[in-house]
Amino acid sequence: MIDHDDAVRLAEQATLGSLLYVPEATKVIGTWLRPGDFADMWHAHVYRVIHEHYLAGRPLNASELGSQMLGDLGPRRANIVAIHDLLAAAPTAPRPAVYARMVLDAGLRREIAGLGVLLRAGALQSALSGGPAPVVNSSAVVDAGLDSSANRWSLATGEPSGCDEPPMRLRAALSSRDLRLSADKYLRAHPRRDLVTEHAHEAALVGSLIAHPDAIGPVAAWLPPTYVVTPIWRTVYAATVELAELGQPVDLVTVAEATLRLSHHQPAPDLPDLREAVESGRLVAPHRAAGDVAADQVQRIADNGAHQLQVGADNPGLRIEDLVDTGHLVTGALRRIARELPHAVSGAGRPALAVVRELEAAPQAVGQ
């Protein structure tokens, strides 16, 4: 089986070797291929040197490239012997643009997969603060990264992307590696999701809705039964929503009977557990219980979305366009759920980069 990293390395070598043989190809390739698309840092530096000299009207041959690398990096890091590997990797009739698209494909996949950490950090910060701003703004940065990737792939392939060019302020954020590093540090500074607490939040919400049926409609508008993680409370919630949609009375008795019908195919709680949830729900405001579940939901969606982007990026059979669409579906779902957080403000303005930068701040300990 061909190793993925070996194949990418060969494509990078073939691209650079071909550009030494066919320097005029740099004019087109340079519009969409960046040094950051190379997995090997030495290859990235070689490409930067080749590109800069071509733009200056002084294309380099192999000997001149070696001299430039020695001047830039010194004898040890210049590794001028490896220039021979670049020339050897280029086929007899080189096609630089073809190999460069392979490099771009691998680079965009790494870039898209790396956006997941921004989603997770924004979701965590929103869950802790109870406000939508962090996850909404991190979603804006992720959308900009997805659109940028789609547009560069469009330039390389000649196929329309259907994406707008990201605003300048978001492109500046994307070019900073510190944003991803600070997001990763933020995640490491806080504990992982507590599934036991999430299950308790869902039980509290279901009990509160049965005790306060007028709140079922607004919650069901953004929380379909399939989103409820706990199997037994998913069944009760589905029965409760169904009763409300049919205009039937909603109380402990009617929900217990409706749940009994569904429990032939799905797990359900015991009647004492359901009774306890409803009795406790009488003392819980539905909007507060819904806010707790919404906070759990944004973290779950962000975690699952980041995982999907990583798995998709690792699948060479999945197109870049499909990866971009997946990312946009995740950010769209996060925005919808974020509106239900406890401190959400209706009519919030367009996300500003200044809020995203909160991810870079040193996090305070939980509870302070």
JOZISUL-V347953 format. One record per pair of residues at least 4 apart in sequence whose C-alpha atoms are under 8 Angstrom apart, sorted by the first residue. I is the first residue (numbers start at 1). J is the second residue. D is the distance in whole Angstrom. If there is no record, write none. Layout:
BEGIN
i=I j=J d=D
i=I j=J d=D
END
This chain:
BEGIN
i=2 j=6 d=7
i=2 j=7 d=7
i=3 j=7 d=6
i=4 j=8 d=6
i=5 j=9 d=6
i=6 j=10 d=6
i=7 j=11 d=6
i=8 j=12 d=6
i=8 j=39 d=8
i=8 j=102 d=7
i=8 j=103 d=7
i=8 j=106 d=7
i=9 j=13 d=6
i=9 j=39 d=8
i=9 j=40 d=7
i=10 j=14 d=6
i=10 j=89 d=7
i=11 j=15 d=6
i=11 j=99 d=6
i=11 j=100 d=7
i=11 j=102 d=6
i=11 j=103 d=6
i=12 j=16 d=6
i=12 j=38 d=7
i=12 j=43 d=7
i=12 j=99 d=7
i=12 j=100 d=7
i=12 j=103 d=6
i=13 j=17 d=6
i=13 j=43 d=7
i=13 j=85 d=7
i=13 j=86 d=5
i=13 j=87 d=8
i=13 j=89 d=6
i=13 j=90 d=7
i=14 j=18 d=6
i=14 j=86 d=6
i=14 j=87 d=7
i=14 j=89 d=5
i=14 j=90 d=4
i=14 j=91 d=7
i=14 j=96 d=8
i=14 j=99 d=6
i=15 j=19 d=6
i=15 j=90 d=7
i=15 j=96 d=5
i=15 j=97 d=8
i=15 j=99 d=5
i=15 j=100 d=5
i=15 j=103 d=8
i=16 j=20 d=6
i=16 j=43 d=8
i=16 j=46 d=8
i=16 j=47 d=7
i=16 j=86 d=6
i=16 j=87 d=8
i=16 j=96 d=8
i=17 j=21 d=7
i=17 j=83 d=8
i=17 j=86 d=4
i=17 j=87 d=4
i=17 j=88 d=7
i=17 j=89 d=7
i=17 j=90 d=5
i=18 j=22 d=6
i=18 j=23 d=8
i=18 j=87 d=7
i=18 j=90 d=5
i=18 j=91 d=8
i=18 j=94 d=6
i=18 j=95 d=7
i=18 j=96 d=5
i=19 j=23 d=5
i=19 j=24 d=8
i=19 j=25 d=7
i=19 j=26 d=7
i=19 j=50 d=8
i=19 j=96 d=6
i=20 j=60 d=7
i=20 j=61 d=6
i=20 j=62 d=7
i=20 j=87 d=8
i=21 j=61 d=8
i=21 j=94 d=8
i=22 j=94 d=8
i=22 j=96 d=8
i=23 j=54 d=7
i=23 j=59 d=6
i=23 j=60 d=8
i=25 j=29 d=6
i=25 j=96 d=7
i=25 j=97 d=7
i=26 j=30 d=5
i=26 j=51 d=7
i=26 j=54 d=7
i=27 j=31 d=7
i=27 j=54 d=8
i=27 j=55 d=8
i=28 j=32 d=8
i=29 j=33 d=6
i=29 j=97 d=6
i=29 j=100 d=7
i=29 j=156 d=8
i=30 j=34 d=7
i=30 j=51 d=7
i=31 j=155 d=8
i=32 j=152 d=5
i=32 j=153 d=8
i=32 j=155 d=6
i=32 j=156 d=6
i=33 j=37 d=7
i=33 j=100 d=7
i=33 j=104 d=6
i=33 j=152 d=8
i=34 j=38 d=8
i=34 j=48 d=8
i=35 j=44 d=5
i=35 j=45 d=7
i=35 j=47 d=6
i=35 j=48 d=6
i=36 j=44 d=6
i=36 j=107 d=7
i=37 j=44 d=8
i=37 j=103 d=7
i=37 j=104 d=6
i=37 j=106 d=7
i=37 j=107 d=4
i=37 j=108 d=7
i=38 j=43 d=6
i=38 j=44 d=5
i=38 j=103 d=7
i=38 j=104 d=8
i=38 j=107 d=6
i=39 j=43 d=8
i=39 j=44 d=8
i=39 j=107 d=7
i=40 j=44 d=6
i=41 j=45 d=6
i=42 j=46 d=6
i=43 j=47 d=6
i=44 j=48 d=6
i=45 j=49 d=6
i=46 j=50 d=6
i=46 j=65 d=8
i=46 j=69 d=8
i=47 j=51 d=6
i=48 j=52 d=6
i=49 j=53 d=6
i=49 j=65 d=8
i=49 j=68 d=8
i=50 j=54 d=6
i=50 j=59 d=7
i=50 j=60 d=6
i=50 j=65 d=8
i=51 j=55 d=6
i=52 j=56 d=6
i=53 j=57 d=6
i=53 j=58 d=5
i=53 j=59 d=6
i=53 j=60 d=7
i=54 j=58 d=5
i=54 j=59 d=5
i=54 j=60 d=7
i=60 j=64 d=6
i=60 j=65 d=6
i=61 j=65 d=6
i=62 j=66 d=6
i=62 j=83 d=7
i=63 j=67 d=7
i=64 j=68 d=6
i=65 j=69 d=6
i=66 j=70 d=6
i=66 j=78 d=8
i=66 j=80 d=5
i=66 j=83 d=7
i=67 j=71 d=6
i=68 j=72 d=6
i=69 j=73 d=6
i=69 j=74 d=7
i=69 j=78 d=5
i=69 j=80 d=7
i=70 j=74 d=5
i=70 j=75 d=6
i=70 j=78 d=5
i=70 j=80 d=7
i=72 j=78 d=7
i=73 j=77 d=5
i=73 j=78 d=5
i=74 j=78 d=6
i=75 j=79 d=7
i=79 j=83 d=8
i=80 j=84 d=8
i=81 j=85 d=8
i=82 j=86 d=7
i=83 j=87 d=7
i=84 j=88 d=6
i=85 j=89 d=6
i=86 j=90 d=7
i=90 j=94 d=6
i=95 j=99 d=7
i=96 j=100 d=6
i=97 j=101 d=6
i=98 j=102 d=7
i=99 j=103 d=7
i=100 j=104 d=6
i=101 j=105 d=6
i=101 j=156 d=7
i=101 j=157 d=8
i=102 j=106 d=6
i=103 j=107 d=6
i=104 j=108 d=6
i=104 j=153 d=8
i=105 j=109 d=6
i=105 j=153 d=8
i=105 j=320 d=7
i=106 j=110 d=6
i=107 j=111 d=6
i=108 j=112 d=6
i=108 j=149 d=6
i=108 j=320 d=8
i=109 j=113 d=6
i=109 j=313 d=5
i=109 j=314 d=8
i=109 j=320 d=7
i=110 j=114 d=6
i=110 j=313 d=7
i=111 j=115 d=7
i=112 j=116 d=8
i=112 j=145 d=7
i=112 j=146 d=7
i=112 j=149 d=8
i=112 j=309 d=7
i=112 j=310 d=8
i=112 j=313 d=7
i=112 j=323 d=8
i=112 j=324 d=8
i=113 j=306 d=7
i=113 j=309 d=5
i=113 j=310 d=5
i=113 j=313 d=6
i=114 j=118 d=8
i=114 j=180 d=8
i=114 j=310 d=8
i=115 j=119 d=7
i=115 j=142 d=6
i=115 j=145 d=8
i=115 j=180 d=8
i=115 j=306 d=7
i=116 j=120 d=6
i=116 j=302 d=7
i=116 j=303 d=8
i=116 j=305 d=7
i=116 j=306 d=4
i=116 j=307 d=7
i=116 j=309 d=7
i=116 j=310 d=8
i=117 j=121 d=6
i=117 j=180 d=7
i=117 j=183 d=6
i=117 j=184 d=6
i=117 j=306 d=7
i=118 j=122 d=6
i=118 j=138 d=6
i=118 j=139 d=8
i=118 j=142 d=7
i=118 j=180 d=6
i=118 j=183 d=6
i=118 j=184 d=8
i=119 j=123 d=6
i=119 j=135 d=7
i=119 j=138 d=6
i=119 j=139 d=6
i=119 j=142 d=7
i=119 j=302 d=5
i=119 j=303 d=8
i=119 j=306 d=7
i=119 j=331 d=8
i=120 j=124 d=6
i=120 j=187 d=8
i=120 j=299 d=7
i=120 j=302 d=5
i=120 j=303 d=6
i=120 j=306 d=7
i=121 j=125 d=6
i=121 j=135 d=8
i=121 j=183 d=5
i=121 j=184 d=7
i=121 j=186 d=7
i=121 j=187 d=6
i=121 j=359 d=7
i=122 j=126 d=6
i=122 j=134 d=5
i=122 j=135 d=4
i=122 j=136 d=8
i=122 j=137 d=8
i=122 j=138 d=5
i=122 j=139 d=8
i=122 j=359 d=7
i=123 j=127 d=6
i=123 j=134 d=7
i=123 j=135 d=5
i=123 j=295 d=8
i=123 j=298 d=6
i=123 j=299 d=5
i=123 j=302 d=6
i=124 j=128 d=6
i=124 j=135 d=8
i=124 j=187 d=8
i=124 j=298 d=8
i=124 j=299 d=6
i=125 j=129 d=6
i=125 j=134 d=6
i=125 j=135 d=7
i=126 j=130 d=5
i=126 j=131 d=5
i=126 j=132 d=6
i=126 j=133 d=7
i=126 j=134 d=5
i=126 j=135 d=6
i=126 j=295 d=7
i=127 j=131 d=7
i=127 j=295 d=5
i=127 j=296 d=7
i=127 j=298 d=7
i=127 j=299 d=7
i=127 j=341 d=8
i=128 j=295 d=8
i=130 j=291 d=8
i=130 j=295 d=7
i=130 j=341 d=6
i=130 j=342 d=5
i=130 j=343 d=5
i=130 j=344 d=7
i=131 j=338 d=8
i=131 j=341 d=6
i=131 j=342 d=7
i=131 j=343 d=5
i=131 j=344 d=5
i=132 j=136 d=6
i=132 j=338 d=5
i=132 j=339 d=6
i=132 j=341 d=6
i=132 j=343 d=7
i=132 j=344 d=6
i=133 j=137 d=6
i=133 j=351 d=7
i=133 j=355 d=7
i=134 j=138 d=6
i=134 j=355 d=7
i=134 j=356 d=6
i=134 j=358 d=8
i=134 j=359 d=8
i=135 j=139 d=6
i=135 j=334 d=7
i=135 j=335 d=7
i=135 j=338 d=7
i=136 j=140 d=6
i=136 j=334 d=7
i=136 j=335 d=6
i=136 j=338 d=7
i=136 j=351 d=7
i=137 j=141 d=6
i=137 j=351 d=5
i=137 j=352 d=7
i=137 j=353 d=7
i=137 j=355 d=7
i=137 j=356 d=5
i=138 j=142 d=6
i=138 j=356 d=6
i=139 j=143 d=6
i=139 j=331 d=5
i=139 j=334 d=8
i=139 j=335 d=8
i=140 j=144 d=6
i=140 j=170 d=8
i=140 j=331 d=8
i=140 j=351 d=7
i=141 j=145 d=6
i=141 j=170 d=6
i=141 j=173 d=7
i=141 j=174 d=7
i=142 j=146 d=6
i=142 j=327 d=8
i=142 j=331 d=8
i=143 j=147 d=6
i=143 j=327 d=7
i=143 j=328 d=6
i=143 j=331 d=7
i=144 j=148 d=6
i=144 j=165 d=8
i=144 j=166 d=5
i=144 j=167 d=8
i=144 j=170 d=6
i=144 j=171 d=7
i=144 j=174 d=8
i=145 j=149 d=6
i=145 j=166 d=8
i=145 j=171 d=8
i=145 j=174 d=7
i=146 j=150 d=6
i=146 j=324 d=5
i=146 j=327 d=7
i=146 j=328 d=8
i=147 j=151 d=6
i=147 j=163 d=6
i=147 j=164 d=7
i=147 j=165 d=7
i=147 j=166 d=7
i=147 j=324 d=7
i=148 j=152 d=6
i=148 j=165 d=7
i=148 j=166 d=7
i=149 j=153 d=6
i=149 j=324 d=8
i=150 j=154 d=6
i=150 j=161 d=6
i=150 j=163 d=7
i=150 j=320 d=7
i=150 j=321 d=7
i=150 j=324 d=7
i=151 j=155 d=6
i=151 j=161 d=6
i=151 j=163 d=7
i=151 j=164 d=8
i=151 j=165 d=7
i=152 j=156 d=6
i=153 j=157 d=6
i=153 j=161 d=8
i=153 j=320 d=8
i=154 j=158 d=5
i=154 j=159 d=5
i=154 j=160 d=6
i=154 j=161 d=5
i=155 j=159 d=7
i=161 j=321 d=8
i=166 j=170 d=6
i=166 j=171 d=6
i=167 j=171 d=6
i=168 j=172 d=6
i=169 j=173 d=7
i=169 j=353 d=7
i=170 j=174 d=6
i=170 j=353 d=7
i=171 j=175 d=6
i=172 j=176 d=7
i=173 j=179 d=7
i=173 j=353 d=8
i=174 j=179 d=8
i=176 j=180 d=8
i=177 j=181 d=6
i=178 j=182 d=6
i=178 j=360 d=8
i=179 j=183 d=6
i=179 j=357 d=8
i=179 j=359 d=7
i=179 j=360 d=6
i=180 j=184 d=6
i=181 j=185 d=6
i=182 j=186 d=6
i=182 j=359 d=6
i=182 j=360 d=5
i=182 j=361 d=8
i=183 j=187 d=6
i=183 j=359 d=6
i=183 j=360 d=7
i=184 j=188 d=6
i=185 j=189 d=6
i=186 j=190 d=7
i=186 j=359 d=7
i=186 j=360 d=8
i=186 j=362 d=8
i=186 j=363 d=6
i=187 j=191 d=8
i=189 j=363 d=7
i=190 j=366 d=8
i=193 j=299 d=8
i=194 j=198 d=6
i=195 j=199 d=6
i=196 j=200 d=6
i=197 j=201 d=6
i=198 j=202 d=6
i=198 j=293 d=7
i=198 j=296 d=6
i=199 j=203 d=6
i=199 j=229 d=7
i=199 j=230 d=6
i=200 j=204 d=6
i=201 j=205 d=6
i=201 j=289 d=7
i=201 j=292 d=6
i=201 j=293 d=6
i=202 j=206 d=6
i=202 j=228 d=7
i=202 j=230 d=7
i=202 j=233 d=7
i=202 j=289 d=8
i=202 j=293 d=6
i=203 j=207 d=6
i=203 j=233 d=6
i=203 j=277 d=6
i=204 j=208 d=6
i=204 j=277 d=6
i=204 j=280 d=7
i=204 j=281 d=6
i=204 j=284 d=8
i=204 j=289 d=6
i=205 j=209 d=6
i=205 j=281 d=7
i=205 j=286 d=7
i=205 j=289 d=5
i=205 j=290 d=6
i=205 j=293 d=7
i=206 j=210 d=6
i=206 j=233 d=7
i=206 j=236 d=7
i=206 j=237 d=6
i=206 j=277 d=8
i=206 j=278 d=8
i=206 j=281 d=8
i=207 j=211 d=6
i=207 j=274 d=8
i=207 j=277 d=5
i=207 j=278 d=4
i=207 j=279 d=7
i=207 j=280 d=7
i=207 j=281 d=5
i=207 j=282 d=8
i=208 j=212 d=6
i=208 j=277 d=8
i=208 j=278 d=6
i=208 j=280 d=7
i=208 j=281 d=4
i=208 j=282 d=6
i=208 j=283 d=8
i=208 j=284 d=6
i=208 j=285 d=7
i=208 j=286 d=6
i=208 j=289 d=7
i=209 j=213 d=5
i=209 j=214 d=8
i=209 j=215 d=6
i=209 j=216 d=6
i=209 j=281 d=7
i=209 j=286 d=6
i=210 j=240 d=7
i=210 j=250 d=6
i=210 j=251 d=6
i=210 j=252 d=7
i=210 j=255 d=8
i=210 j=278 d=6
i=210 j=281 d=8
i=211 j=251 d=7
i=211 j=252 d=8
i=211 j=278 d=6
i=211 j=279 d=8
i=211 j=281 d=6
i=211 j=282 d=5
i=212 j=216 d=8
i=212 j=282 d=7
i=212 j=286 d=7
i=213 j=244 d=8
i=213 j=250 d=6
i=213 j=251 d=8
i=215 j=219 d=7
i=215 j=286 d=7
i=215 j=287 d=8
i=216 j=220 d=6
i=216 j=241 d=7
i=216 j=244 d=7
i=217 j=221 d=6
i=217 j=241 d=8
i=217 j=244 d=7
i=218 j=222 d=7
i=219 j=223 d=6
i=219 j=290 d=7
i=220 j=224 d=6
i=220 j=225 d=8
i=220 j=241 d=7
i=222 j=336 d=7
i=222 j=337 d=7
i=223 j=227 d=6
i=223 j=228 d=8
i=224 j=228 d=7
i=225 j=234 d=6
i=225 j=235 d=8
i=225 j=237 d=6
i=225 j=238 d=5
i=226 j=234 d=7
i=227 j=297 d=8
i=228 j=233 d=7
i=228 j=234 d=5
i=229 j=234 d=7
i=230 j=234 d=6
i=231 j=235 d=6
i=231 j=266 d=8
i=231 j=267 d=6
i=231 j=268 d=7
i=232 j=236 d=7
i=232 j=266 d=8
i=232 j=267 d=5
i=232 j=268 d=4
i=232 j=269 d=5
i=233 j=237 d=6
i=233 j=268 d=7
i=233 j=269 d=7
i=234 j=238 d=6
i=235 j=239 d=6
i=235 j=259 d=7
i=235 j=262 d=7
i=235 j=263 d=7
i=235 j=266 d=6
i=235 j=267 d=7
i=235 j=268 d=6
i=236 j=240 d=6
i=236 j=255 d=7
i=236 j=256 d=8
i=236 j=259 d=6
i=236 j=268 d=7
i=237 j=241 d=6
i=238 j=242 d=6
i=239 j=243 d=6
i=239 j=255 d=6
i=239 j=258 d=6
i=239 j=259 d=6
i=239 j=262 d=7
i=240 j=244 d=6
i=240 j=250 d=7
i=240 j=255 d=6
i=240 j=258 d=8
i=241 j=245 d=6
i=242 j=246 d=6
i=243 j=247 d=6
i=243 j=248 d=5
i=243 j=249 d=7
i=243 j=250 d=7
i=243 j=255 d=8
i=243 j=258 d=8
i=244 j=248 d=6
i=244 j=249 d=7
i=244 j=250 d=7
i=249 j=254 d=7
i=250 j=254 d=6
i=250 j=255 d=6
i=251 j=255 d=6
i=252 j=256 d=6
i=252 j=274 d=8
i=252 j=275 d=7
i=252 j=278 d=7
i=253 j=257 d=6
i=254 j=258 d=6
i=255 j=259 d=6
i=256 j=260 d=6
i=256 j=271 d=7
i=256 j=274 d=8
i=257 j=261 d=7
i=258 j=262 d=7
i=259 j=263 d=6
i=259 j=268 d=7
i=260 j=264 d=7
i=260 j=268 d=8
i=262 j=266 d=6
i=263 j=267 d=6
i=263 j=268 d=6
i=269 j=273 d=6
i=269 j=274 d=6
i=270 j=274 d=6
i=271 j=275 d=6
i=272 j=276 d=6
i=273 j=277 d=6
i=274 j=278 d=6
i=275 j=279 d=6
i=276 j=280 d=6
i=277 j=281 d=6
i=278 j=282 d=6
i=279 j=283 d=8
i=280 j=284 d=7
i=281 j=285 d=8
i=284 j=288 d=7
i=284 j=289 d=7
i=285 j=289 d=6
i=286 j=290 d=6
i=287 j=291 d=6
i=287 j=342 d=8
i=288 j=292 d=6
i=288 j=342 d=7
i=289 j=293 d=6
i=290 j=294 d=6
i=290 j=340 d=7
i=290 j=341 d=8
i=291 j=295 d=6
i=291 j=340 d=6
i=291 j=341 d=5
i=291 j=342 d=5
i=292 j=296 d=6
i=292 j=341 d=7
i=292 j=342 d=8
i=293 j=297 d=6
i=294 j=298 d=6
i=294 j=337 d=6
i=294 j=338 d=7
i=294 j=340 d=6
i=294 j=341 d=6
i=295 j=299 d=7
i=295 j=338 d=8
i=295 j=341 d=6
i=296 j=300 d=6
i=297 j=301 d=6
i=297 j=337 d=7
i=298 j=302 d=6
i=298 j=334 d=6
i=298 j=337 d=6
i=298 j=338 d=7
i=299 j=303 d=6
i=300 j=304 d=6
i=301 j=305 d=6
i=301 j=330 d=7
i=301 j=333 d=8
i=301 j=334 d=7
i=302 j=306 d=6
i=302 j=330 d=7
i=302 j=334 d=7
i=303 j=307 d=6
i=304 j=308 d=6
i=305 j=309 d=6
i=305 j=327 d=7
i=305 j=330 d=6
i=306 j=310 d=6
i=307 j=311 d=6
i=308 j=312 d=6
i=308 j=326 d=8
i=309 j=313 d=6
i=309 j=323 d=7
i=309 j=326 d=7
i=309 j=327 d=7
i=310 j=314 d=6
i=311 j=315 d=6
i=312 j=318 d=6
i=312 j=323 d=6
i=313 j=318 d=8
i=313 j=323 d=7
i=318 j=322 d=7
i=318 j=323 d=7
i=319 j=323 d=6
i=320 j=324 d=6
i=321 j=325 d=6
i=322 j=326 d=6
i=323 j=327 d=6
i=324 j=328 d=6
i=325 j=329 d=6
i=326 j=330 d=6
i=327 j=331 d=6
i=328 j=332 d=6
i=329 j=333 d=6
i=330 j=334 d=6
i=331 j=335 d=6
i=332 j=336 d=6
i=333 j=337 d=6
i=334 j=338 d=6
i=335 j=339 d=7
i=336 j=340 d=8
i=337 j=341 d=7
i=338 j=344 d=7
i=339 j=344 d=6
i=339 j=345 d=8
i=339 j=346 d=8
i=340 j=344 d=6
i=351 j=355 d=8
i=352 j=356 d=7
i=353 j=357 d=6
i=354 j=358 d=7
i=357 j=361 d=7
i=364 j=368 d=7
END
